[in-house]
């Protein structure tokens, strides 16, 4: 088996081969590192790499399998960790010049769980500065590019994670999602990304208390996403927001024949690119072929919902960043500085108004999801923007209409606002420029299994997204 074939093995299949002694963690890690070096440019998916340490851990995992010893749920797999959460004794930059010399003194709960499960952290994945953009470039690390077409962004803020998965340099990756930062890159890179309900997975303070903010998995298959989600999920004594008891998702589900699916192409708010529309309609036909009924719905949402979402983010996230302006403003990227300035100027009355809008949105979505099993809509309204797009200085049009350059091309933020709903982004096809497109599967509050059941049925009908060379980026 070639390096490329090894690197695109589903994580669950790699584990099966480890257990059967048909593949060694050392072989997989060696292939992964070679692949990472080969595609480093133009993709630029990683910030820090820990390849020597990863090889040592791979040899230890190999010895466990050889002895028939007890192994963890992720034993021997190369896991890319977003350069945002911390690992004791290792640098964490959050994509910022301000933190270029920072070395963590503690390990974030998710990372500790992954390491306890035998996952091997071979690299940190790139993110825009402080994860506050839907693209993935920074002054510290440069531009991360889409493996399918390097002229375009892989999305953000978990852009390095999605890019790494798409080009076969990680088996699984972690992400975080405060306005779509898992789902935007999952769609733009053609992988699976899961935003769990608020509280399902732990997060680091203070944003564990921000209900827009979620940590979650990215993967190349639905089952692989479940594998990592089951490791990340569960209550933590360090995070008061986490839910009890731990939810463990099954890997197998019944068919969805007889399901009623609601869909909205634009959520009543967005301009949607024609190619995104075409691929979304084709995906809906797959669900119909599986025996589901698909009905278009009008949620009655008003155009001001995006402004309300941004107001919330400015007040909390922007307010947090505003504390850096006086001492570090000159070191910040244009977009991070703009965000911090908006946070400095935000008012509590606007924040409260955003909460009122969120309740108005759920007043229509909640009853809709009582009538339907899931809601489907596009993930991104546009396949992707340019790799170096700067939403703080540039404008953006879709269908000839100027849209908000930050949130107007992504359809994810409404479901951060409605944060208790599980949302899974899965691929729906490719645009003519080669960039993938995706759909969001939205479930009832805390009904995680429903979105995975629908996604797995769809994936099974479509076939493996990275199963052969024709379904992979040509790098």
Secondary structure, 3 states (H helix, E strand, C coil): CCHHHHHCCCHHHHHHHHHHCCCCHHHHHHHHHHHHHHCHHHHCCEEEECHHHHHHHHHHHHHHHHHCCCCCCCCCCEEEEECCCCCCCCECCCCCHHHCCCECCCCCHHHHHHHHCCCEEEEEECCCHHHCCCCCEECCCEECCECCECCECCCCCCHHHHHHHHCCCCCEEEEEECCCCCHHHHHHHCCEEEECCCCCECCCCCHHHCCCCEEEEEECCHHHHHHHHHHHECCECCECCCCCCCCCCCCCCCCCCCCEEEECCCCCCCCCCHHHHHHHHHHHHHHHHCCCEEEECCCCCCCCHHHHHHHHHHHHHHHHHHCCHHHHHHHCCHHHHHHHHHHHHCCHHHHHHHHHHHHHHHHHHHHHHHHCCEEEEECECCCCCECCCCCCCCCEEECCEEECCCCCCECCCHHHHCCCEEEEEEEEEECCCCCEEEEEEEEEECCHHHHHHHHHHHHHHHCCCCCCHHHCCCC
